């Protein structure tokens, strides 16, 4: 039966965790008390068994499974991160620029081109701009000169182009489409 | 674009290297703390995913191990708290434990099994301190850093844990004989 007064110090002493100032107190006691010496031996035997747990081999399959699961998750994240948002935004901006350049093919620039200038100077921010085709689009038709709606198209001169105004859910993306009108029938 | 890919692949290679270095240790600690191989695997997976996420922000000079240990202990604590009850070792045999050889070292293997069971009966804090100190062989200071406590607290925990472990194993031996 060890001495309760020294038990805590003996437990630390056995593992080499006792601070130096307390060693001076326990060592003389251990020299005189066989029960506490027996406790030290018993505790050390337990510690030896505990340290043997460290040497026990883990099943390779268990380790491999963790590695496989981690790498699968990490690789999936890599693939997602491989096409950065700025590339998507650039692609969207290029498509938009191509669409915006269409009115100029008819020769004379339409009046609406002035309204488009700021949109071209400041394209949609990279982090929020989705691909153009992913944006739901509503459209309304506006006459180039702002006078005639679509159902009055026949009243307009046959050569006057029609301006189609696409309004998307993203306020940064507005699409204008200039449509050449062919004379109807005769 | 090339630089981007190179950096990513370098990072991935570095991560894989670190994971290979400490995966067994992480799994072993998780297994000792959780007493359940499936939970230990889940914990290890979470530890390495967190490592991957934070790798760029960690100080490589100081080494990743203290950080990995700290996260391992925290993840295991989270799992333990989420559990409705502790799963005793008797209910789920530990697959990491080697099968005792029929001819050699059977007695020693039995003793280790007894210590493993006794370890599972300790409270969470005492078990964590003892696993890090006596199983993993870290110093009291390292354990204190990992657990975010004072050295004196760690000493108190391991002192109490060693005495309880002795008591548990003594009781098991008495029951056995």
Interface residues (C-beta under 8 A of the other chain):
Chain A: X7 X8 X11 X12 X14 X15 X17 X39 X42 X43 X46 X47 X49 X50 X51 X52 X53 X54 X56 X57 X58 X59 X62 X63 X65 X66 X67 X69 X70 X71 X73 X74 X77 X78 X81 X82 X84
Chain B: X4 X5 X8 X12 X15 X16 X19 X20 X23 X24 X27 X28 X31 X32 X37 X41 X44 X45 X48 X49 X52 X95 X96 X97 X98 X108 X111 X112 X115 X116 X119 X130 X133 X134 X135 X136 X137 X140 X155 X158 X159 X160 X162 X163 X165 X166 X169
